[in-house]
Amino acid sequence: MLRSFANGSLGMVLVVVVLAAGPLIAAGRAEIQPTDALFRFGSCPGPLWLVQAGYFSSYDRTGGNNDGFEGTYSALYRLANGEHVIVDLDGPGCLYTLWFTGIHEGYELPIGQIRFYLDGEDAPRAAVEARELFAGDHPMFPAPLVANDYIATGGNVAYVPIPFQRRLIITTEKLAGFYNAFHHRFPPGTRVQTWTGKEDLTAAIAAWDAAGAPPARSSGMKWYRGAVGVAGNERRDKPMVAELLNLQTPGMIRAVRLNPGRPQAAFNLNHLWLKIWWDGQEKPSVDVPLGPFFGSALGETAVRSLAIGMSSSGPYYCYLPMPFRKAARIVLENHQFSSISGIHYEIAVSDLPARGEDYPPGRFTAVYHREWPTTAGKDHLILHFDEGRGLYLGHCLMVQPYAADNKQWWEGDLRVWPDRRRHPILNGTGHEDEFLGGWSNRWLEGPYSLPLHGLPAVDLFRERADGQWNGAITAYRFFAGGIPFRSGIKVSTEHGLNNVVVTNYASVAYCYLDDQPGMVPTDMLELGNGSSEQSHTYQAKGGESVSGAKATFTGDESDPASLTLQVDGRKGATEESFIMKIDPANKGVLLRRLYLQSEGRHRARVSVDGSPVGFMGTPDDCKVDRWREEDFILPPPLTAGKDKLAIRIEVETGSWNVFGYQAWSLRE
């Protein structure tokens, strides 16, 4: 019998982005409301090439596993009144996700009030007890945009966006344990209406309540429907194929919905592949097994996210928008001996919108990577593009341990490096935490599926090893607003602390990719190199030169040599000035600074050609001897048409240190 296609004080407003010198948003780009990032995939608040994603977390800065157990890295610094600062961002920007887990497997959250300070104000605009904040009935933190540890098993998470114009500081009254916070920073000059606590969150709440519902049936949308069977690959030398769609006109796929008609075993869903080609490509941009792509490698289960989903009594769906300029072809490919019949499908296609009007930044791409087994000492790679620009949406992760004692793979940390960075912008604290649950035993015992994250499928071993549950899992996470990248991206995860646990991993990464570079290197200032300093007119007040400083980056430990760097620099300057060459055709400039975290927290004012721009520095007061990189966007009104920039750094707090600057010219 054919199964039914039926479905199973802190909000913010981001307004126009304008400087007195000229607009930052490209002509024709529709203004995006802040809560749209919670449910509109393929769009990013602000111009994609100018937005930076970031992440605060309690990860062990030394590379160990003290990610929150002792609270060593559970705060960036402390205020004079004793509050523990966990987020400190110079604006403009927006916080999208705030997560904690508590003690005793997450059942207690004894951190007192969580306080939000905006734009330099002395008093917090909100001071809410932690349990109350995540309960779902607080007027500024309403369900379903928040979930406590009973809903997101072991984790407490808030998705209420918190935009700010000049600065955002979040504190905990008592020292937290494990936490993370995902955010965007917009280019200096962006106008953002700072949170008031009275914003209208109706649209986001309605979208989340309707997760899994198909797009509205509009007159401008055409549905392609049918049913196919896919013959078995009896000779095992050539997969059999069934075509679902073959269009030779431009358009945008709004929905892909499949209904096998009868329940499918996990083996079938891991050997029947979905492939999609755009615009006459030789290789498909989507090349994935059905189960992992729609949210479960462990067979049919309840997955009800905004982007993907499935159930045992209805369709599998993907509602990520997929633009194509010339052609689109979709097939199912059978990699197993048995035939599969009666697969019903419906695919919604609309006209291709004008650029800037809900237009994703590149080809929709889904990359599957399977490692059975993983390699000791080397991250599991989720996604890696050396070149190209786009938007990383998120991923689905599958783990299948060998036995009950093949455990603690969940201690592996997620890491993200966009734009050829050597220091990751995102460093997680373990699989439970990245999927916004908490504590392995509790997490594995309680599957959940929520609009942007979930652990929908778990297959536990009957026995425990040393009191810990273990089993196969499928988990997914999508990042609100996505993670923009301009010059390639790498996403990977450890499997166990320092990749010591060898077991079976697979993943699906979801993103938009444009092959064209979004930024190009145009200049480099090498500190300690007399010729380089002279050619850049480098001058510094105070401090001292440092010769041969040596440290390592946080990263994939499989290649230690690539993580170690020895260079010259300067520490303790109170002021710096220098000139950097840029491309006059730029759409903004990215200034990258190499520095040592061992100097602790510091902050400096940046000026370009005499105009104040914003602040650089780090709020992290830990003094671990590691290299870090900081990227600072200089907006187009200050850079367009120029071939060089005069940059001045004036230190306000802490001990400034620098071991080189790079200038990258951005492209729209």
Secondary structure by P-SEA (a helix, b strand, c coil): ccccccccccccccccccccccccccccccccccccccccccccccccccccccccccccccccccccccccccccccccccccccccccccccccbbbbbbccccccccccbbbbbcccccccccccccccccccccccccccccccccccccbbbbccbbbbccbbbbbbccccccccccccccccccccccccccccaaaaaaaaaaccccccccccbbbbbbbbbbbccccccbbbbbbcccccbbbbbcbbbbbccccccaaaaaabbbbbbccccccccccccccccccccccccccccccccccccbbbbbccbbbbccccccccccccccccccccbbbbbccccccccccccccbbbbbbbbcccccccccccccccbbbbbbccbbbbbbbccccccccccbbbbbbccccccccbbbcccccccccccaaaaaacccccccccccbbbbcccccccbbbbbbcccccccccccccccbbbbbbcccccccbbbbbbbbbbbbbcccccccccccccccaaaaaaacccccbbbbbcccccccccccccccccbbbbbbccccccccbbbbbbccccbbbbbbbbbcccccbbbbbbcccbbbbbbccccccccbbbbbbbbbbcccccccccccbbbbbbcccbbbbcbbbbbbbcc
